[in-house]
Amino acid sequence: MFTNDQRQAERTGKYGTPRLQYLQELVNEFQSSTSQEAKERVVANLANFSYDPYNYFFLRQLNVLELFLDCMTEPNEKLIEFGIGGICNSCVDPANASIIIQCGGIPLIIECLSSPVRNTVNYALGALYYLCNALNKEEIMKPEVVDVIKRYAVAESVSFSNLAKAILDKHLSDRN
């Protein structure tokens, strides 16, 4: 459920931790942790917060989008999955999309299309659907990427095929 200031105040209560402070604590925990499991847990939590527009400003303020992108460069498949999940959840917002694109997110997202992890591929397809526009269509809809998306469009996995077909319908309809 999406949050607003009133709902957040009710949920937090008189002695609760304000959202910005809580998210900052998560970022600090990620940065100071040496445990891969702890980092995975923190990024999963941050990705869960990234679907709610109420949190978008806080995520930008704390550079969480950049943290998600950094996770996508790690050899740890869970960090990649949760990082691209956070990107997918937050990229519908134009300000977030701009940061993701400016920070080199498109090649990282495209790379996730070849992941062995189903969620990672689903998140990557979803992110590409929302991020592709007239300014970056050439970068995203390169022939080799379109070929991969077309393969997902005929895949047995309904989520893969539905997302891939939606991308092709929205962003390639003029080329079919």
Disulfide bonds with the S-S distance in Angstrom:
none
